[in-house]
Amino acid sequence: MSWHELRDNEGVLTVTEPQVWVLIGVFAAAMFGMVGIVTTSFNRTLTAAIGGVEDRIGGVRSEINGLRETMNAKFETMDVKFEAMDVKFEAMEAKLSGKFEALDRDIAALSRHVFGTDPH
């Protein structure tokens, strides 16, 4: 084989041909365009998903606040009921205290009478 035969590449374009550079440029532009489209699409999808999560979190927060208000109202009602019970117990204690004092006085009088320490 001669040098001329080795250099003859049978019509294959070399990298120095303008058509090759045009094809490389078109391919590079197509790739950059696809990367841009995919990135933009992913960004929009991610933003929408995060917005949906934020909306759900906001809904959960409002439900928790509603439950908190309901529980506070119930606890306030319970406090009022316990205060009413305290008043009733204090009234019962005052009533029983008077009766126990009278009973104590009667038992002391009976024991003095039975055991002979009564002056009458």
C-alpha positions as CSV (number, residue, x, y, z in Angstrom):
1,M,0.0,0.0,0.0
2,S,1.3,3.4,-0.8
3,W,1.0,6.6,1.1
4,H,-1.6,7.9,-1.3
5,E,-3.8,4.8,-0.7
6,L,-3.6,5.3,3.0
7,R,-4.7,8.9,2.7
8,D,-7.6,8.2,0.5
9,N,-10.5,7.8,2.9
10,E,-13.0,7.2,0.2
11,G,-15.0,10.4,0.5
12,V,-15.4,10.4,4.4
13,L,-15.6,13.9,5.7
14,T,-12.9,15.1,8.0
15,V,-13.3,17.3,11.0
16,T,-12.1,20.3,9.0
17,E,-15.1,20.3,6.8
18,P,-17.8,23.0,7.5
19,Q,-20.6,20.4,7.3
20,V,-19.1,18.5,10.2
21,W,-18.9,21.6,12.4
22,V,-22.5,22.5,11.5
23,L,-23.7,19.0,12.6
24,I,-21.7,19.3,15.8
25,G,-23.2,22.7,16.5
26,V,-26.7,21.5,15.8
27,F,-26.3,18.5,18.1
28,A,-24.8,20.7,20.8
29,A,-27.7,23.2,20.5
30,A,-30.2,20.4,20.6
31,M,-28.6,19.0,23.7
32,F,-28.5,22.3,25.5
33,G,-32.1,23.0,24.5
34,M,-33.2,19.6,25.9
35,V,-31.3,20.3,29.1
36,G,-33.0,23.6,29.4
37,I,-36.4,22.2,28.8
38,V,-35.9,19.4,31.2
39,T,-34.5,21.7,33.9
40,T,-37.4,24.1,33.5
41,S,-40.0,21.4,33.6
42,F,-38.4,19.8,36.7
43,N,-38.3,23.2,38.4
44,R,-41.9,23.9,37.7
45,T,-42.9,20.4,38.9
46,L,-40.9,20.7,42.1
47,T,-42.3,24.2,42.8
48,A,-45.9,22.9,42.3
49,A,-45.2,19.9,44.6
50,I,-43.7,22.1,47.3
51,G,-46.7,24.4,47.0
52,G,-49.0,21.4,47.5
53,V,-47.1,20.3,50.6
54,E,-47.2,23.8,52.0
55,D,-51.0,23.9,51.4
56,R,-51.4,20.6,53.2
57,I,-49.3,21.8,56.1
58,G,-51.4,24.9,56.3
59,G,-54.5,22.8,56.5
60,V,-53.1,20.6,59.2
61,R,-52.1,23.8,61.2
62,S,-55.6,25.2,60.9
63,E,-57.0,21.9,62.1
64,I,-54.6,21.8,65.0
65,N,-55.5,25.4,65.9
66,G,-59.2,24.4,65.8
67,L,-58.6,21.4,68.1
68,R,-56.5,23.6,70.4
69,E,-59.4,26.1,70.7
70,T,-61.9,23.3,71.3
71,M,-59.7,21.8,74.0
72,N,-59.2,25.2,75.7
73,A,-63.0,25.7,75.7
74,K,-63.5,22.2,77.2
75,F,-60.8,22.9,79.9
76,E,-62.4,26.2,80.8
77,T,-65.8,24.4,81.1
78,M,-64.1,21.8,83.4
79,D,-62.5,24.6,85.5
80,V,-65.9,26.2,86.0
81,K,-67.4,22.8,87.0
82,F,-64.5,22.1,89.4
83,E,-64.9,25.5,91.0
84,A,-68.6,24.8,91.5
85,M,-67.8,21.5,93.1
86,D,-65.3,23.3,95.4
87,V,-68.0,25.7,96.5
88,K,-70.4,22.7,97.2
89,F,-67.7,20.8,99.2
90,E,-66.9,23.9,101.2
91,A,-70.6,24.3,102.0
92,M,-70.8,20.7,103.0
93,E,-67.7,21.0,105.1
94,A,-69.1,24.0,107.0
95,K,-72.4,22.2,107.5
96,L,-70.7,19.0,108.8
97,S,-68.3,21.0,110.9
98,G,-71.2,22.5,112.8
99,K,-72.8,19.1,113.2
100,F,-69.5,17.5,114.4
101,E,-69.1,20.2,117.0
102,A,-72.6,19.6,118.3
103,L,-72.0,15.8,118.3
104,D,-68.7,16.3,120.0
105,R,-70.4,18.4,122.7
106,D,-73.2,15.8,123.1
107,I,-70.7,12.9,123.4
108,A,-68.6,14.8,126.0
109,A,-71.8,15.4,128.0
110,L,-72.8,11.7,127.8
111,S,-69.3,10.5,128.8
112,R,-69.3,12.8,131.8
113,H,-72.7,11.6,132.8
114,V,-71.8,7.9,132.3
115,F,-68.4,8.0,134.0
116,G,-69.6,10.1,136.9
117,T,-67.8,13.3,136.2
118,D,-71.0,15.2,135.6
119,P,-71.8,17.7,138.3
120,H,-75.6,17.3,137.9
